[in-house]
Amino acid sequence: MGVGIRDNIIDEIKNRCSIVDVIGRHVTLKKTGNSYKGICPFHKEKTPSFVVSDTKQIFTCFGCGATGDVIEFVQRYNNLDFPGAVEKLCEEYGIEIKNANFRKEQDKTALYEINREAAAFFYRAFTKMTNPGYEYMKTRGMESATLRKFGIGYADGEWDSLYRHFIEKEINPQTLLELGLISQSKGKYYDKYRNRVVFPIINTRGKVIGFGGRILGDGEPKYLNSPESPIFLKKNNLYGLNLTRQDINKENYVILVEGYMDVISLYQQGIRNVVASLGTALTENQAAMLKRYTENVILAYDADTAGQTAALRGLDILHKAGCKVKVLHISDGKDPDDFIKKNGKEEFLKLAQNAMPFADYKIYLLRQMLNLDTTEGSVEFLQETARILGELSPVEADIYIKKIARETNISEGAIRLEINGNNNSKITRTSNAAPVWDTGRMGQYNESAIGFGTMLEKNLIKLMLLKSSYVNRIKPYEKVFQSSSAYKIYELILSEYKEDEEIDIKKVEDSLEAEDNRLLRDILENIQLADKEEQVFQDCIQSIEEAGLAKREQEIIQIISMLDDEKDRDKIEALTIEMMKLRKGKTNDR
């Protein structure tokens, strides 16, 4: 934006937008002398320390230090960037924006309007007639007021209800495709959402940017989300934040859950400082967004393996973003929705008060995974704990070192040596490598492998897509699918697999989100097997087995280094023989 144009717009905003009027919509202000005073919306306080000056057109909080002009307030309060705050004020006060960069944003208005109309269409279907979506939400204990608050809708089981609705309104099908409202196959258009409860995704400016759909009955995927579009980037949004951001500010902590139903259920029970991460792994952008409201985050993910996996990912991202993050542990494999319905708000809040800090939770999981009564288990526990403590400040690490030494009978010196070894890259793994969580114990998660897919994963997926007969042959090695996108594709291939039938690639593609589809397109377009499928398969299996042997060899070396030459002579001899056999096996393979 040119400086002159920008200055003209800002001057006009300040001339036409009274800061008292703008802030007064959200904060109860009481005139005191020449200024106005109220409770600060940016932090939790009981005594008003938030002052707005009508003459100076600025606000200042003497409690948390927030200060600025009317644009700064709109930015902070609505979690917007500078252009977004300017656009919002211009829209509300009828100020015309002529700059090209702002024009692009205004051009998105038509897309927002189509999504708004789609949300209204789904809502009418949900509320105006008997339908299984409404009955399902009622059986889940949802009240009518809550359903209205979140704008819940229903997509019927017909193939083209929404498509025909928009065609009557003369909307271009390509635009509907771009927004992910319809799909196309063999030259025909059909609704993307069918026989689903629909959850509109609304940003902090009140715009409908996308949808999530929960299948009614059997079917895959269980939840179907809008693809990314010019108005929807999942990594930059959080479900429910449009309704809960003020409560997050007031409580000065946020409860981060996995799904739409968790948010809605907690909100209905009176816990309103809650958001969800739109069905995807938490992103750095989402962590930064949360930190604008509070640095205190409690992860309340499901208690199953997938939930623990997601919690581990979220922990590291939030910790890296500078948040004080804890994990709320729900027993009996329940999710937050189930727990609060059975036990109520107060019991859930007790769980939140007892949430486990960053390091405690990771160490707790290690204890569940490893047998500390064995030498091997103790050694692995020490190695992985050292990695965790290496992420903490020296003071925090020192406290944990003493605690762990007392509980495990591992000397403080050994723990410190292991941490220093990590920091100095003395261990065979690199100093900045992420912790390895055994996929056999924790499910398909290896943080160092999370990404766009390895060549090994891509080759195995291509084999299954070319010839479904490879599905059952690859299944025993499924732990190799550790990147998030590759594992989702693998799961869908399994769900579509039928004996003596090839995989329907179009069905797999339609069920994937944009990020995962990028990997699928890359595999289909760039992985060429040159009619040597069986040779490629055998090479892949050999690579997997060799990697397993190498991993075990490194484990043996680590164990031997920790054993006493005199007391553990028999163990050392047995491990040495095992390592020699491993090396001999690798040599023979070559």
Legacy VTK file of the C-alpha trace (Angstrom):
# vtk DataFile Version 3.0
C-alpha trace
ASCII
DATASET POLYDATA
POINTS 590 float
0.000 0.000 0.000
1.399 3.406 -0.925
2.239 5.594 2.048
-0.048 8.414 0.902
-3.016 6.114 0.285
-2.444 4.317 3.585
-2.191 7.581 5.534
-5.360 8.929 3.916
-7.337 5.818 4.906
-6.018 5.854 8.475
-6.757 9.568 8.842
-10.303 9.047 7.602
-10.823 6.116 9.983
-9.647 8.196 12.951
-11.810 11.129 11.920
-14.978 9.066 11.469
-14.568 6.267 14.032
-14.947 7.458 17.605
-12.803 5.214 19.802
-15.351 5.538 22.601
-18.130 4.280 20.316
-16.053 1.411 18.923
-14.817 0.184 22.304
-18.189 0.883 23.933
-19.765 -1.862 21.819
-17.667 -4.434 23.639
-16.730 -2.854 26.990
-19.065 -1.147 29.453
-17.524 2.317 29.867
-18.269 4.812 32.615
-17.344 8.476 32.194
-14.773 9.605 34.764
-13.650 13.234 34.354
-12.472 13.717 30.777
-12.035 9.975 30.170
-13.983 6.719 30.264
-13.185 3.709 32.426
-14.074 0.015 32.273
-12.964 -3.602 32.818
-10.081 -4.491 30.480
-11.111 -7.014 27.780
-7.523 -8.201 27.391
-6.875 -9.621 30.849
-8.803 -10.822 33.860
-9.418 -8.086 36.439
-12.059 -7.068 38.987
-11.139 -3.399 39.499
-11.426 -1.273 36.314
-8.033 -0.144 35.051
-8.925 0.259 31.363
-9.086 3.960 30.365
-10.311 5.422 27.053
-9.529 9.023 26.148
-12.058 10.683 23.841
-9.844 13.722 23.267
-6.657 11.774 22.520
-8.520 8.889 20.799
-6.418 6.245 22.554
-6.981 3.482 25.114
-4.635 2.376 27.904
-4.860 -0.431 30.460
-2.857 0.263 33.581
-3.185 -3.390 34.564
-1.727 -5.273 31.583
-0.136 -2.372 29.686
-2.225 -2.683 26.498
-2.461 0.653 24.699
-3.115 2.093 21.254
-5.583 3.776 18.920
-8.904 2.546 17.538
-7.204 0.358 14.894
-4.992 -1.267 17.535
-8.061 -2.040 19.658
-9.886 -3.696 16.737
-6.752 -5.707 15.940
-6.379 -6.973 19.498
-10.031 -7.548 20.253
-10.836 -9.379 16.999
-7.464 -11.102 16.562
-6.872 -9.416 13.196
-3.808 -8.198 11.362
-3.524 -4.509 10.472
-5.195 -4.750 7.022
-7.993 -6.840 8.506
-8.670 -4.255 11.225
-8.668 -1.412 8.679
-11.038 -3.330 6.387
-13.415 -4.097 9.258
-13.615 -0.451 10.344
-14.016 0.757 6.763
-16.822 -1.725 6.166
-18.639 -0.710 9.361
-18.320 3.041 8.774
-18.809 3.095 4.999
-15.264 4.189 4.148
-14.296 3.306 0.559
-10.976 1.538 0.033
-9.378 2.153 -3.360
-6.029 0.465 -2.753
-5.452 -2.734 -4.787
-4.270 -4.829 -1.839
-7.424 -4.065 0.083
-9.462 -4.559 -3.077
-8.347 -8.202 -3.204
-9.695 -8.741 0.278
-12.981 -7.111 -0.631
-13.247 -9.389 -3.678
-13.584 -12.289 -1.247
-16.951 -10.906 -0.178
-18.747 -13.004 -2.811
-17.122 -16.181 -1.505
-18.082 -15.337 2.065
-21.645 -14.715 0.876
-21.830 -18.123 -0.840
-20.625 -19.848 2.327
-23.121 -17.832 4.372
-25.915 -18.949 2.054
-24.732 -22.569 2.271
-24.736 -22.348 6.083
-28.277 -20.943 5.965
-29.340 -23.761 3.612
-27.957 -26.426 5.965
-29.489 -24.663 8.992
-32.948 -24.562 7.426
-32.736 -28.275 6.628
-31.714 -28.884 10.250
-34.479 -26.839 11.878
-37.469 -26.710 9.546
-38.174 -30.388 9.025
-37.708 -33.753 10.735
-34.244 -35.088 9.942
-31.718 -37.597 11.345
-29.155 -34.823 11.926
-31.328 -33.048 14.468
-32.241 -36.325 16.154
-28.566 -37.295 16.367
-27.575 -34.015 18.035
-30.459 -34.352 20.491
-29.315 -37.854 21.434
-25.884 -36.344 22.095
-27.524 -34.071 24.679
-27.367 -30.834 22.690
-29.919 -28.165 23.577
-31.735 -26.099 20.941
-30.162 -22.845 22.178
-26.668 -24.325 21.830
-27.393 -25.624 18.344
-28.603 -22.168 17.296
-25.550 -20.508 18.848
-23.186 -22.594 16.723
-25.431 -22.546 13.616
-25.477 -26.334 13.311
-26.943 -27.631 10.028
-27.879 -30.803 8.196
-26.903 -32.050 4.738
-29.487 -34.522 3.451
-28.697 -37.822 1.761
-29.548 -36.598 -1.740
-26.727 -36.136 -4.219
-27.382 -32.607 -5.438
-29.686 -30.665 -3.070
-27.181 -27.888 -2.380
-25.910 -27.866 -5.966
-29.447 -27.339 -7.344
-30.063 -24.607 -4.756
-27.070 -22.627 -6.005
-27.775 -23.294 -9.675
-31.177 -21.662 -9.174
-29.268 -18.657 -7.847
-27.018 -18.734 -10.950
-23.818 -19.408 -9.007
-20.909 -20.708 -11.102
-20.194 -24.389 -10.226
-16.441 -23.673 -10.421
-16.812 -21.318 -7.475
-18.659 -24.022 -5.511
-15.857 -26.459 -6.366
-13.263 -23.959 -5.180
-15.049 -23.638 -1.832
-15.384 -27.408 -1.463
-19.193 -27.361 -1.401
-19.515 -29.726 -4.363
-17.371 -32.346 -6.138
-17.123 -33.375 -9.774
-16.802 -36.820 -11.332
-17.179 -37.895 -14.955
-18.511 -34.487 -15.909
-21.229 -34.465 -13.234
-21.476 -32.311 -10.131
-22.661 -33.601 -6.758
-22.819 -32.303 -3.181
-19.695 -32.763 -1.091
-21.695 -33.013 2.137
-24.354 -35.722 2.180
-26.118 -37.333 5.153
-24.060 -35.328 7.620
-24.461 -32.979 10.552
-22.798 -29.766 9.386
-20.689 -27.487 11.586
-20.087 -24.024 10.067
-16.560 -22.742 10.707
-16.698 -19.018 11.457
-13.712 -16.701 11.856
-13.371 -13.962 14.456
-14.862 -11.453 12.006
-18.082 -13.453 11.859
-17.473 -14.760 8.317
-18.361 -18.363 7.397
-15.062 -19.632 5.982
-15.696 -23.377 5.792
-17.578 -26.415 7.067
-17.087 -29.660 8.908
-19.478 -32.567 8.359
-20.038 -35.533 10.683
-21.351 -38.668 8.955
-24.644 -40.098 10.229
-24.304 -43.849 10.521
-21.481 -45.807 8.936
-19.179 -44.340 6.325
-15.789 -42.775 5.760
-14.458 -40.317 6.546
-16.221 -39.850 9.865
-15.547 -36.099 9.646
-15.256 -34.289 6.323
-13.771 -30.789 6.345
-13.700 -28.045 3.716
-10.555 -27.943 1.589
-8.369 -24.875 1.777
-9.612 -21.996 -0.353
-8.970 -18.259 -0.807
-11.015 -17.657 2.358
-10.112 -20.764 4.399
-6.702 -21.774 5.677
-7.062 -24.366 8.438
-3.672 -23.540 9.907
-4.810 -19.966 10.603
-8.143 -20.684 12.291
-9.580 -22.376 15.371
-13.098 -23.706 15.749
-15.212 -21.783 18.252
-12.813 -18.867 18.698
-15.410 -16.464 17.276
-17.613 -17.225 20.311
-15.042 -17.907 23.027
-12.199 -15.408 22.625
-13.526 -13.008 25.257
-13.932 -15.848 27.770
-10.362 -16.944 27.049
-9.184 -13.419 27.813
-11.170 -13.257 31.049
-10.127 -16.676 32.353
-6.533 -16.185 31.143
-6.301 -19.776 29.950
-7.723 -21.802 27.093
-8.804 -25.428 26.893
-7.792 -26.860 23.522
-9.804 -29.887 22.387
-9.807 -32.070 19.288
-13.306 -31.894 17.862
-16.371 -29.818 17.139
-18.537 -31.785 19.592
-16.057 -31.269 22.420
-16.214 -27.497 21.961
-20.004 -27.431 21.771
-20.503 -29.756 24.743
-18.105 -27.871 27.025
-19.626 -24.553 25.950
-23.128 -25.799 26.772
-21.952 -26.882 30.232
-20.613 -23.394 30.957
-16.922 -23.900 30.112
-16.526 -21.298 27.410
-12.790 -20.675 27.217
-12.471 -23.531 24.737
-11.451 -23.999 21.070
-10.627 -26.888 18.707
-7.952 -27.197 16.060
-10.257 -28.074 13.115
-9.557 -31.770 13.019
-5.891 -31.388 12.074
-2.623 -31.476 13.955
-2.053 -28.198 15.761
-0.013 -25.727 13.694
2.477 -23.031 14.654
0.066 -20.399 13.347
-2.706 -21.698 15.588
-0.358 -21.698 18.576
0.610 -18.086 17.838
-3.077 -17.184 17.532
-3.844 -18.665 20.947
-0.920 -16.830 22.506
-2.489 -13.503 21.515
-5.256 -14.272 24.000
-3.372 -16.206 26.683
-0.098 -18.034 27.175
-1.765 -20.657 29.393
-3.019 -23.642 27.385
-4.559 -26.887 28.636
-4.714 -29.702 26.089
-7.836 -31.815 26.610
-7.508 -34.380 23.856
-9.112 -37.817 23.803
-7.590 -40.413 26.128
-7.025 -42.970 23.355
-3.779 -43.551 21.486
-4.625 -41.044 18.764
-5.385 -38.442 21.427
-2.067 -39.040 23.172
-0.306 -38.762 19.843
-2.010 -35.451 19.076
-1.238 -34.186 22.583
2.465 -34.885 22.095
2.510 -32.923 18.854
0.567 -30.060 20.383
2.794 -29.950 23.459
5.929 -29.322 21.455
4.372 -26.738 19.144
2.836 -24.772 22.031
6.001 -25.032 24.123
8.036 -23.732 21.206
5.579 -20.828 20.828
6.286 -19.802 24.422
3.054 -21.072 25.951
2.770 -22.612 29.386
1.123 -25.837 28.326
-0.416 -28.646 30.369
-2.298 -31.830 29.511
-5.636 -32.735 31.050
-5.762 -36.485 31.582
-9.167 -38.134 31.156
-9.288 -41.723 32.367
-11.303 -44.642 30.984
-10.637 -43.671 27.367
-13.286 -40.951 27.411
-13.213 -37.733 25.404
-14.099 -34.331 26.967
-17.631 -34.512 25.539
-18.363 -37.869 27.213
-16.710 -36.913 30.495
-18.497 -33.629 31.070
-21.890 -35.109 30.225
-21.394 -37.869 32.776
-19.613 -35.918 35.517
-20.506 -32.252 35.017
-18.678 -28.938 34.896
-17.109 -28.965 38.372
-15.483 -32.363 37.934
-14.095 -31.311 34.571
-12.650 -28.145 36.111
-10.980 -30.293 38.784
-9.264 -32.231 35.992
-8.157 -28.920 34.468
-6.723 -27.764 37.804
-4.720 -31.005 38.039
-3.526 -30.956 34.419
0.018 -32.264 33.982
2.763 -29.820 32.934
4.735 -30.278 29.708
7.569 -32.448 31.069
5.442 -34.396 33.571
3.118 -35.603 30.845
5.901 -36.752 28.553
7.653 -38.577 31.395
4.333 -40.090 32.474
3.861 -41.576 28.996
7.375 -42.995 29.038
6.616 -44.764 32.301
3.530 -46.322 30.721
5.492 -47.468 27.689
8.641 -48.868 29.293
9.391 -51.591 31.813
11.720 -49.903 34.294
12.389 -53.234 36.011
14.578 -54.247 33.062
17.965 -52.841 32.154
16.840 -52.119 28.605
13.746 -50.288 29.821
15.733 -48.193 32.296
18.298 -47.253 29.666
15.651 -46.204 27.143
13.778 -44.295 29.853
16.964 -42.423 30.741
17.721 -41.584 27.109
14.252 -40.298 26.295
13.896 -38.440 29.599
17.191 -36.692 28.890
15.753 -35.475 25.601
12.700 -34.086 27.372
14.733 -32.335 30.068
17.022 -30.888 27.420
14.063 -28.763 26.251
13.625 -27.148 29.687
15.383 -24.253 31.362
18.359 -25.225 33.618
16.328 -24.518 36.761
13.375 -26.638 35.619
15.672 -29.443 34.471
17.487 -29.482 37.810
14.203 -29.989 39.699
13.211 -32.884 37.456
16.658 -34.487 37.620
16.457 -34.708 41.415
12.888 -36.008 41.298
13.600 -38.682 38.678
16.765 -39.808 40.448
14.767 -40.386 43.655
11.965 -42.257 41.900
14.058 -44.505 39.641
17.319 -45.026 41.581
19.195 -43.717 38.546
21.950 -41.433 39.766
21.711 -37.694 39.174
25.136 -37.867 37.557
23.978 -40.395 34.953
20.953 -38.272 34.097
23.048 -35.100 33.769
25.623 -36.970 31.668
22.911 -38.200 29.332
21.480 -34.672 28.964
24.918 -33.219 28.255
25.558 -36.021 25.814
22.369 -35.041 23.979
23.361 -31.394 23.931
26.815 -32.186 22.599
25.612 -34.671 19.975
27.591 -37.511 21.609
24.729 -39.926 21.182
24.317 -41.557 17.806
21.167 -39.494 17.162
21.597 -35.820 16.350
21.239 -33.271 19.128
18.217 -31.588 17.597
16.378 -34.753 16.615
12.887 -35.115 17.939
12.041 -37.865 20.438
11.144 -41.248 19.026
7.940 -42.719 20.458
7.799 -46.433 19.694
5.038 -46.977 17.130
4.372 -50.403 18.578
3.358 -48.796 21.863
1.991 -45.418 20.861
0.421 -45.850 17.439
1.538 -44.320 14.171
3.612 -41.476 15.506
7.229 -40.630 15.145
7.809 -36.894 15.404
11.008 -36.997 13.390
9.021 -38.514 10.527
6.077 -36.113 10.493
6.062 -34.323 7.183
5.266 -34.828 3.561
6.064 -38.527 3.300
9.284 -40.484 2.779
10.225 -42.166 -0.475
9.603 -45.533 1.184
6.048 -44.497 2.123
5.391 -43.120 -1.345
6.555 -46.303 -3.083
4.387 -48.526 -0.874
1.320 -46.325 -1.431
1.920 -46.328 -5.193
2.135 -50.137 -5.155
-1.242 -50.458 -3.400
-2.896 -47.959 -5.728
-1.549 -49.750 -8.806
-2.328 -53.291 -7.613
-4.590 -53.859 -4.617
-3.037 -57.307 -4.125
-0.162 -55.506 -2.378
-2.466 -54.200 0.387
-2.401 -57.408 2.446
1.313 -57.912 1.791
2.136 -54.395 3.020
-0.199 -54.492 6.031
2.295 -56.346 8.320
4.678 -53.397 7.794
2.071 -50.645 8.313
4.122 -49.006 11.091
6.334 -47.594 8.361
3.566 -45.043 7.552
4.606 -42.464 10.117
4.221 -39.156 8.295
0.724 -37.876 9.029
-0.412 -37.522 5.395
0.932 -40.920 4.333
-0.818 -42.648 7.223
-4.156 -41.000 6.390
-3.850 -42.168 2.770
-2.954 -45.682 3.965
-5.995 -45.775 6.290
-8.301 -44.764 3.452
-6.805 -47.391 1.144
-7.553 -50.011 3.813
-11.141 -48.760 4.168
-11.661 -48.906 0.367
-9.905 -52.261 -0.119
-12.009 -55.135 -1.398
-10.535 -58.441 -2.467
-10.146 -58.791 -6.250
-11.010 -55.119 -6.820
-8.630 -52.277 -7.519
-8.618 -49.220 -5.239
-10.981 -46.413 -6.305
-8.474 -43.557 -6.320
-11.216 -40.943 -6.802
-12.906 -42.021 -3.542
-9.620 -41.805 -1.690
-8.961 -38.361 -3.148
-12.430 -37.038 -2.230
-12.020 -38.165 1.380
-8.681 -36.417 1.928
-8.059 -32.871 3.060
-6.008 -30.502 0.895
-2.699 -31.077 2.675
-2.981 -34.858 2.360
-4.176 -34.628 -1.246
-0.931 -32.860 -2.151
0.963 -35.982 -1.146
-1.441 -38.219 -3.068
-1.073 -36.111 -6.238
2.712 -36.167 -5.838
2.671 -39.977 -5.596
0.361 -40.434 -8.580
2.242 -38.006 -10.797
5.879 -38.459 -9.793
6.421 -41.999 -8.453
7.185 -44.209 -11.459
7.753 -47.937 -10.872
8.656 -48.765 -14.499
6.693 -52.080 -14.474
8.994 -53.383 -11.726
6.421 -53.492 -8.944
7.643 -56.723 -7.342
11.278 -55.628 -7.315
10.295 -52.297 -5.761
8.225 -54.138 -3.130
11.091 -56.440 -2.203
13.510 -53.494 -2.011
11.090 -51.657 0.304
10.724 -54.655 2.629
14.490 -55.115 2.739
14.928 -51.448 3.678
12.376 -51.781 6.484
14.050 -54.889 7.886
17.532 -53.372 7.662
16.325 -50.273 9.491
14.969 -52.514 12.257
18.277 -54.320 12.574
20.205 -51.033 12.692
17.885 -49.680 15.385
18.359 -52.782 17.524
22.130 -52.614 17.069
22.211 -49.039 18.354
20.039 -50.065 21.303
22.476 -52.830 22.194
25.440 -50.450 22.027
23.658 -48.036 24.363
22.719 -50.793 26.821
26.243 -52.212 26.945
27.685 -48.742 27.581
25.504 -48.424 30.685
26.256 -51.891 32.168
28.893 -52.681 34.760
31.779 -54.712 33.296
31.977 -56.965 36.370
28.410 -57.263 37.675
26.741 -57.542 34.277
29.268 -59.747 32.488
26.678 -62.333 31.425
24.316 -59.685 30.032
27.171 -58.010 28.160
28.210 -61.349 26.631
24.648 -62.173 25.549
24.133 -58.735 24.038
27.503 -58.916 22.255
26.553 -62.256 20.682
23.213 -60.809 19.592
24.939 -57.811 18.006
27.381 -60.060 16.133
24.455 -62.050 14.741
22.763 -58.849 13.661
25.882 -57.657 11.857
26.365 -61.046 10.253
22.758 -60.982 9.078
23.210 -57.542 7.517
26.388 -58.698 5.773
24.662 -61.807 4.376
21.770 -59.671 3.117
24.165 -57.638 1.094
LINES 1 591
590 0 1 2 3 4 5 6 7 8 9 10 11 12 13 14 15 16 17 18 19 20 21 22 23 24 25 26 27 28 29 30 31 32 33 34 35 36 37 38 39 40 41 42 43 44 45 46 47 48 49 50 51 52 53 54 55 56 57 58 59 60 61 62 63 64 65 66 67 68 69 70 71 72 73 74 75 76 77 78 79 80 81 82 83 84 85 86 87 88 89 90 91 92 93 94 95 96 97 98 99 100 101 102 103 104 105 106 107 108 109 110 111 112 113 114 115 116 117 118 119 120 121 122 123 124 125 126 127 128 129 130 131 132 133 134 135 136 137 138 139 140 141 142 143 144 145 146 147 148 149 150 151 152 153 154 155 156 157 158 159 160 161 162 163 164 165 166 167 168 169 170 171 172 173 174 175 176 177 178 179 180 181 182 183 184 185 186 187 188 189 190 191 192 193 194 195 196 197 198 199 200 201 202 203 204 205 206 207 208 209 210 211 212 213 214 215 216 217 218 219 220 221 222 223 224 225 226 227 228 229 230 231 232 233 234 235 236 237 238 239 240 241 242 243 244 245 246 247 248 249 250 251 252 253 254 255 256 257 258 259 260 261 262 263 264 265 266 267 268 269 270 271 272 273 274 275 276 277 278 279 280 281 282 283 284 285 286 287 288 289 290 291 292 293 294 295 296 297 298 299 300 301 302 303 304 305 306 307 308 309 310 311 312 313 314 315 316 317 318 319 320 321 322 323 324 325 326 327 328 329 330 331 332 333 334 335 336 337 338 339 340 341 342 343 344 345 346 347 348 349 350 351 352 353 354 355 356 357 358 359 360 361 362 363 364 365 366 367 368 369 370 371 372 373 374 375 376 377 378 379 380 381 382 383 384 385 386 387 388 389 390 391 392 393 394 395 396 397 398 399 400 401 402 403 404 405 406 407 408 409 410 411 412 413 414 415 416 417 418 419 420 421 422 423 424 425 426 427 428 429 430 431 432 433 434 435 436 437 438 439 440 441 442 443 444 445 446 447 448 449 450 451 452 453 454 455 456 457 458 459 460 461 462 463 464 465 466 467 468 469 470 471 472 473 474 475 476 477 478 479 480 481 482 483 484 485 486 487 488 489 490 491 492 493 494 495 496 497 498 499 500 501 502 503 504 505 506 507 508 509 510 511 512 513 514 515 516 517 518 519 520 521 522 523 524 525 526 527 528 529 530 531 532 533 534 535 536 537 538 539 540 541 542 543 544 545 546 547 548 549 550 551 552 553 554 555 556 557 558 559 560 561 562 563 564 565 566 567 568 569 570 571 572 573 574 575 576 577 578 579 580 581 582 583 584 585 586 587 588 589
